[in-house]
Amino acid sequence: KAGVTQTPRYLIKTRGQQVTLSCSPISGHRSVSWYQQTPGQGLQFLFEYFSETQRNKGNFPGRFSGRQFSNSRSEMNVSTLELGDSALYLCASSLEASGSYNEQFFGPGTRLTVL
Amino acid sequence: SQQGEEDPQALSIQEGENATMNCSYKTSINNLQWYRQNSGRGLVHLILIRSNEREKHSGRLRVTLDTSKKSSSLLITASRAADTASYFCATGLLETSGSRLTFGEGTQLTVNP
């Protein structure tokens, strides 16, 4: 089976712009979660989607949003980018809704740099 | 805030030695997972241990879980240079609105040839 794929792998944006990141989960996986990784804050949970519904949301401002499509692919959007949004954004998929009961498979991440 | 705290933050050993990393957490969990990350790339799942388990093995990896002390340890035996990476523990909580993994700050392991 193909692993979790994320596109693009690298992205450079300027402050005030918006960005959309994409994640394709492993075939058959219905739960997709997003995480932000920065040197200062470490790995932080953004949100989780299952069957096109947001199941859980981390402590991030409303500029961060996401969605999931009927084929389980997911996108996350960050509007009005700030310098502090520079990070590695990781997507993870798992087989069931309660992802914490099962291992999560991570994609290679999208490295976002905000100038 | 980070649920897990890992100890040590950095560990440097020689090939063939064992490496032990510890993780402590604060709230009740359903499971605890260990992940490896090479140089800012994606995370690789290593092992999952459920709250009703005390020890689990996978190849050269041994994980223990002590729910009374809210702590876990990851032991890598006979380490290799290829084991050089950051290792994270992550706790799985079941919340009413879904689920999420809460990660520790990680241990940077360096295995010297």
Interface residues (C-beta under 8 A of the other chain):
Chain A: V4 S33 Y35 Q37 G42 L43 Q44 F45 E48 F50 Q54 R55 N56 K57 G58 L88 L90 A92 A97 S98 G99 S100 Y101 N102 E103 Q104 F105 F106 G107 P108 G109 R111
Chain B: Q2 N30 N31 Q33 Y35 G40 R41 G42 L43 V44 H45 L48 F88 A90 G92 L93 L94 E95 S97 G98 S99 R100 L101 T102 F103 G104 E105 G106
